[in-house]
């Protein structure tokens, strides 16, 4: 069990090291008044999908 945990931690470390330029620092963004959530965009996408599904059902 410890071996699986260590393997997972190593893989996480490698992922973070390989992607550090793309990872977002949300606390810094929050302090600067930036966007920290994509909820608005997600709700818009869900709305569009639901409208398309309604059109398909009425055919």
N, C-alpha and C positions, 0 to 999 in steps of 0.2 A: 504494500500500500504506500509506503514512503517512497519507493522507487517511482511509482506513477506520479506522485506529487512532485518530486524533483524533476522528472521529465517535463511535466506541464509547466513548471516554473522556468525551466531552461528555454522551452519553446516560447513562452511569453516574453522572456528577456530578449530573445533573438528577434521576435516580431517587433517589439518596441524599438530596438536598436536599428532595425532595417527601415522602419517607418517613422522615425522621430521627426522628420521634416514635414510630415503630413498630419501628425496628430495635433488636435486642437487643445489649447490650454483654456478650458472653459472658465476657470476662476479669473484669469487675466481678462478674458473677453467680457465677463460680467462686470468687473471693476471699471472697465472702459465704456460700459453702456452698450456693448455689442450684443448681437443675437446669440442666445444660448439654446434655443429650441427650434425645432423644425415643425412644431405642431400646426402652425398656420398653413404651411405648405402641405402637410399630410392631410389636413382636413379638406383642403381644396382638391387634392387628388381623389380622396374618397368621394367627394361630392360629384366630381366629373364621372367617376366610375359608376356611381349609383344612377346618374342620369342616363348613361349609356345602357345600363342593364334594364332600366324601365322601358327604353325604346325597343330593345330586343324582345321583351316580354309581350309588348302590344302587337307584334307582327302576326 
